[in-house]
Structures are given as structure tokens and as C-alpha cells.
Amino acid sequence: MKRIVICCILSVLIFAGGIWGMLYTLKIGDDIRESIRQVKDCYLSGDKDGAMTAAKNASEIWRGFRELHILIMDNDHALEITMAAERIERLVESDSDEVTVECGVMDELIGSYCREQEIRLWNVF
């Protein structure tokens, strides 16, 4: 009987941890996407300093997320997001018109990453 209770408690803890991880990932994804939108809006309005601040903020949020999540399974996708964040910073520094395109790419990468982390039947099995 004790084993069944312990197994049930462990199952609940694992399930709760998975849900917390998914919600945290979605929150971080929303924060990064908001920073990327700020980069695009600031750049289009001519505020290069604001765009650079928002780009650095998005990059820092992503770095913090990667440091906390040591068990990221999709390393290729995570690397693409990291490279896109760095490219956005460099494009804002060089005042390139490619900033808006790269912001769209990073927004799509973050959205795709968050969708992959959602709890769905095909993600579990």
C-alpha cells in the first residue's frame, strides 16, 4: 500500500512539474516575442537605441532560459534561436533593413519552439 501511495505522489509531482515547465516556457516565449515586437517597432520608428535595448533584452531572456533548462532536447532549434537573437543585435548595430525580416524569423522560431513544448498526445508518446 505504501508503494502505491508513493508512486501516486511521484506521478502527481512529475505531472505538476511538467505543467509548470510548459507554462514557464510559454511565459518566456511571450516575453521574448514582446521584446522582438519592440525591436521591430522601435527600429521602424527610428529609435535605434530602443531597438538595441529590446534586442539585448530578448537575447538575455533567452540566455537565462537556456541556462535554467539544462534538459533542452531540441538543441538544433535552440541554437537557431540563439543565432537569430545575435543576428538581430548585429543588424540593429549596423542599421540594416534586414532587422524586420530577422525579427519575423525569430518570432516564428520562438512560436514553433513553444508549440513543440506543449503537452499534447503526440508530444508525450
matplotlib code that plots the C-alpha trace (Angstrom):
import matplotlib.pyplot as plt

x = [0.0, 2.8, 4.4, 1.1, 0.8, 4.5, 4.0, 0.9, 2.6, 5.6, 3.3, 1.5, 4.8, 6.1, 2.9, 2.8, 6.5, 5.7, 2.8, 4.9, 7.7, 5.3, 3.7, 7.2, 8.3, 5.1, 5.7, 9.3, 8.3, 5.7, 8.3, 10.8, 8.2, 7.1, 10.8, 11.1, 8.0, 9.5, 12.7, 10.7, 8.5, 11.5, 13.5, 10.7, 10.1, 13.8, 14.7, 17.9, 18.8, 15.3, 15.7, 19.1, 17.8, 14.9, 17.2, 19.6, 16.6, 15.3, 18.8, 19.2, 15.8, 16.7, 20.2, 18.6, 16.1, 18.8, 20.8, 17.8, 16.7, 19.6, 17.5, 16.6, 16.0, 15.8, 19.4, 19.3, 16.2, 17.6, 20.8, 18.8, 17.0, 20.3, 21.8, 18.7, 19.0, 22.6, 21.9, 19.2, 21.6, 24.3, 21.8, 20.5, 24.1, 24.8, 21.5, 20.5, 17.0, 17.1, 16.2, 12.5, 12.9, 15.1, 12.6, 9.9, 12.2, 12.9, 9.2, 8.4, 11.2, 10.0, 6.4, 7.5, 9.6, 6.7, 4.3, 6.7, 6.8, 3.1, 1.6, -0.2, -0.7, 1.8, 4.4, 4.0, 4.2]
y = [0.0, 2.4, 1.8, 2.7, 5.9, 6.8, 6.1, 8.2, 11.1, 10.8, 10.7, 13.9, 15.6, 14.7, 15.8, 19.1, 19.7, 19.1, 21.5, 24.1, 23.7, 24.2, 27.3, 28.7, 28.1, 29.7, 32.8, 33.1, 32.7, 35.5, 37.8, 37.2, 37.7, 41.0, 42.2, 41.2, 43.2, 46.2, 45.8, 46.0, 48.9, 50.9, 50.2, 51.2, 54.4, 55.3, 54.7, 52.7, 52.9, 51.5, 48.7, 47.8, 47.7, 45.5, 43.2, 42.8, 42.1, 39.4, 37.8, 38.0, 36.4, 33.5, 33.0, 32.9, 30.4, 28.2, 28.2, 27.2, 24.5, 22.2, 19.4, 21.1, 18.3, 20.2, 21.6, 22.5, 24.6, 26.3, 27.1, 28.6, 30.9, 31.9, 32.7, 34.7, 36.8, 37.5, 38.4, 40.9, 42.6, 42.9, 44.1, 46.8, 47.9, 48.1, 49.8, 47.2, 46.9, 43.2, 43.7, 43.4, 40.2, 38.7, 39.7, 37.8, 34.8, 34.8, 35.3, 32.3, 30.2, 31.1, 30.3, 27.0, 26.1, 26.8, 24.7, 21.8, 22.0, 22.0, 18.9, 17.1, 13.4, 13.2, 15.1, 12.7, 9.5]
z = [0.0, 0.8, -2.6, -4.4, -2.4, -3.1, -6.8, -6.9, -5.2, -7.5, -10.5, -9.4, -8.8, -12.2, -13.9, -11.9, -12.8, -16.5, -16.5, -14.6, -17.1, -20.0, -18.5, -17.8, -21.4, -22.8, -20.5, -21.6, -25.2, -24.8, -23.2, -26.0, -28.6, -27.0, -26.9, -30.6, -31.4, -29.6, -31.6, -34.8, -33.7, -32.4, -35.5, -37.8, -35.8, -36.0, -32.3, -32.7, -29.0, -28.1, -30.6, -29.3, -25.7, -26.7, -28.8, -25.8, -23.5, -25.8, -26.0, -22.2, -21.6, -24.0, -22.4, -19.0, -20.2, -21.7, -18.5, -16.4, -18.8, -18.9, -20.3, -23.6, -26.0, -29.3, -29.3, -33.1, -32.6, -29.5, -31.5, -34.3, -31.8, -30.2, -33.6, -34.6, -31.4, -32.0, -35.7, -34.6, -32.3, -35.0, -37.6, -35.3, -34.6, -38.4, -39.1, -41.6, -43.1, -42.6, -38.9, -39.6, -41.5, -38.8, -36.2, -38.1, -38.3, -34.6, -33.8, -35.8, -34.3, -30.7, -31.6, -33.1, -30.1, -27.7, -29.8, -29.6, -25.8, -25.4, -23.7, -26.5, -27.1, -29.9, -27.8, -24.9, -26.9]

ax = plt.figure().add_subplot(projection="3d")
ax.plot(x, y, z, "-o")
ax.set_aspect("equal")
plt.show()
